[in-house]
Amino acid sequence: MAKRLQSYESDDIVVTFDPNICIHSGDCVRGLPAVFDVRLKRWVRPENAPAERVADQVRRCPSGALQFRMKPGD
């Protein structure tokens, strides 16, 4: 059975996670542990770093399980 897409957002960015394609490489956790912490129930906290840093780390996801979109500025 497929797992549902997860979505996490801050004021500036929306990060989505597809557990169906994640290969558990751990790049996200090692690269930006203030945002990606699998010990927490809400394990993605994009508000804990500038949106561009979060986006840079998401781009490093080897499986593409993590994606992002920037929110329009004011």
Buried (B, 14 or more C-beta within 10 A) or exposed (E): EEEEEBEBBBEBBBBBBBEEEBEEEEBBBEBBEEBBBEEEEEBBBBBBBEBEBBBBBBEEBEEEBBBBEEEEEE
